[in-house]
Amino acid sequence: MSDKLRLGSIALLYTVLLLLPFITDSVNEEVARFVSDSESSHVGLPNEWDENQAICIYFPVEHPHPVYSSGVSMINADGSMIGVNYDLNLTGACVGGFEGYTDGMNFMMDATRVAGGHLAVGYSVNPNWGEFVHTIGGLNDQEVQGDFNGAYWSLTHNGRYSVVGIGSLVMEEGDVISWNIETW
């Protein structure tokens, strides 16, 4: 019995050693699917979106999204799932591969609809300040509680805090916007 076990173990080890180059290539291809340039607003996004518009929604660990709670899901503009990037140390979803949007609010509403209702946006309109986003993907900023005074959905545009609200944001080709909860 032990000779058969030893022979089987040797055969398994030999098979793994033979397949190792293929396994390594497969892992390297998976890693290469995402932009790795830390200077790019597309860092962590699929390579095929590099010149396209994208939106990312990141959820706090304390308030995970019921669908996007493991890594960051990558969803194409047509609604197809590309994969999940686990290397970002975040949870949420990015929707990308869009072109031609100039109005930030229109882009956000169209892009989040692609996720089949999982990233629905709730907002109110202030006559002086425009659209104020309070809910994304079912998470209302007022539900976020902790050792702080309050929370809000924060907008970044190409990796920098936006100086305008989503309703005034003018987009260009290749722009990436993202939302995450900030506290004060």
PALUM-903454 format. One record per residue (C-alpha): x, y negated, z; residue in one letter. Coordinates in steps of 0.001 Angstrom, whole numbers, padded with zeros to 6 digits, always signed. Example, Ala and Ser with C-alpha at 12.3 -4.5 7.8 and 13.67 -1.06 7.14 Angstrom:
BEGIN
+012300+004500+007800A;+013670+001060+007140S;
***
This chain:
BEGIN
+000000+000000+000000M;+002759-002470+000904S;+004584-001746-002381D;+001430-002638-004323K;+001045-005823-002275L;+004685-006754-002844R;+004386-006077-006588L;+001181-008132-006754G;+002847-011002-004888S;+005811-010969-007256I;+003480-010949-010254A;+001505-013883-008842L;+004686-015855-008112L;+005981-015168-011626Y;+002653-016338-013121T;+002716-019560-011081V;+006307-020227-012140L;+005364-019722-015783L;+002362-022047-015462L;+004168-024722-013443L;+005112-026894-016471P;+001496-026875-017645F;+000203-027714-014166I;+002733-030562-013854T;+001748-031959-017268D;-001918-031790-016325S;-001299-033675-013061V;+000856-036270-014864N;-001874-036807-017473E;-004416-037382-014686E;-002149-039932-013012V;-001436-041628-016352A;-005151-042195-016906R;-005079-045290-014681F;-003241-048599-015160V;-000269-048698-012786S;+001013-052247-013456D;+000625-053983-010090S;+000678-057398-011832E;-002424-056538-013861S;-005988-057194-012753S;-006679-053775-014302H;-004437-051915-011826V;-006108-048638-010854G;-008633-048830-013697L;-008689-046444-016661P;-006107-047210-019349N;-008796-047423-022031E;-010337-050442-020251W;-007088-052420-020289D;-008344-055110-022689E;-012011-054836-021695N;-014211-056361-019021Q;-014940-054428-015834A;-016639-054817-012468I;-015720-053003-009259C;-017813-052708-006114I;-015944-051617-002974Y;-017802-050447+000130F;-016532-050653+003714P;-015530-047393+005383V;-018144-048048+008080E;-020866-048380+005404H;-020084-045837+002695P;-022235-045700-000398H;-024255-042458-000548P;-023028-041675-004087V;-019627-043404-004255Y;-018147-042497-000870S;-015058-040608-002014S;-012459-042564-003984G;-013451-045073-006641V;-015683-043654-009381S;-014968-044908-012900M;-018023-045293-015126I;-017895-046231-018822N;-020112-048924-020319A;-022272-046150-021823D;-022914-044660-018355G;-020581-041677-018733S;-018315-040811-015837M;-014575-040995-016572I;-013363-039729-013221G;-012465-040805-009712V;-009337-042667-008648N;-008393-041469-005162Y;-005125-043446-005088D;-006720-046837-004372L;-007466-046029-000708N;-010932-047495-001295L;-014407-046190-001972T;-016897-047499-004472G;-017381-047664-008207A;-016017-049534-011195C;-017951-049933-014424V;-015967-051022-017449G;-015264-050987-021122G;-017366-054080-021880F;-016649-056819-024416E;-018073-060189-025296G;-019552-061376-022004Y;-019034-065014-021057T;-021670-065407-018320D;-020635-063741-015046G;-024170-063154-013763M;-025357-061544-017009N;-022268-059351-017068F;-022725-058245-013456M;-026404-057406-013894M;-025854-055466-017139D;-022767-053636-015856A;-024327-052569-012558T;-027445-051261-014348R;-025215-048736-016135V;-024815-046906-012799A;-028470-045817-012934G;-029692-047944-010030G;-026925-046896-007622H;-025353-050365-007742L;-028525-052475-007803A;-027883-056144-006988V;-030034-058310-004732G;-029574-062062-004725Y;-031322-065289-003913S;-031080-068608-005717V;-030043-071717-003849N;-030991-074882-005807P;-027685-076517-004888N;-025300-073562-005084W;-026862-071100-007538G;-027071-067338-007130E;-026082-065883-003766F;-025488-062119-003788V;-026569-060495-000538H;-027035-056825-001491T;-025120-054456-003751I;-025748-050732-003965G;-028232-050920-001103G;-025796-052569+001316L;-027078-055927+002551N;-024314-058095+004000D;-026538-058848+007007Q;-026532-055143+007943E;-022778-055169+008459V;-022208-055530+012197Q;-019071-055497+014303G;-016665-057581+016324D;-017028-060634+014057F;-019512-063449+013476N;-020867-062370+010106G;-020231-060712+006779A;-020694-061570+003110Y;-020088-060084-000315W;-016853-061646-001596S;-016201-062149-005327L;-012764-061881-006896T;-011986-062703-010494H;-008867-061110-011985N;-007543-060326-008515G;-008042-063800-007030R;-010870-065141-004922Y;-013311-066857-007251S;-013642-070608-006740V;-017156-070484-008227V;-020154-068263-007636G;-021155-065471-009989I;-023759-067705-011681G;-021085-070241-012663S;-018343-067751-013503L;-017179-067982-017123V;-015740-064696-018312M;-013217-063945-021024E;-012111-060738-022710E;-010208-058442-020359G;-011579-060011-017155D;-012144-057904-014054V;-014460-058979-011263I;-014824-057190-007976S;-016990-057381-004898W;-016210-056311-001367N;-017456-057127+002109I;-015512-059836+003974E;-016115-060935+007558T;-015605-064099+009586W;
***
